[in-house]
């Protein structure tokens, strides 16, 4: 029994990935996110750990990063050491307010990442529908084409796109006999 204990102590555990979710500084420090140079510097400092910067639910700076470690205590110590390198623009420390460290598989389970459905930009939707970009925006505005705003752009779910018309002979003959209404130039559709 003592031999197995000795073996387990001398055999190093394989590194695993851990996710770190840290809130840094005070609420007023969240304004640092607007400083692109500062944000780039922080991202460069933490680049080996695939960082994401944002605002936490409590209004503080939030850093999420992934780092390798053999166990939770080592991951926590490493996180504290890495985060100590994050500083304000005046080089003063940006202390950790809260720190959460968990295995990446638990982080992924908690956040329950879901597959994002295929999305189309406004120009892509316009090309698929054979209409102008402005016509797509008008359809979005009127609700005729469901879309979501992501940041400053519209995204149209590919599943929400109308089916393309059937190019069979019945379509051509029915469209030829269907009455059309021509709007005067400059009239709104």
SULDA-V75868 format. One record per helix or strand of 2 or more residues. SS is the DSSP state (hx for helix, st for strand). FROM is the first residue (numbers start at 1). TO is the last residue. If there is no record, write none. Layout:
# SULDA-V75868
<<SS,FROM,TO> <SS,FROM,TO>>
This chain:
# SULDA-V75868
<<hx,2,10> <st,16,24> <hx,27,34> <hx,36,49> <st,52,55> <st,61,69> <hx,72,83> <st,96,103> <hx,104,111> <st,119,121> <hx,122,129> <hx,133,142> <st,148,150> <st,153,157> <hx,158,160> <hx,169,177>>
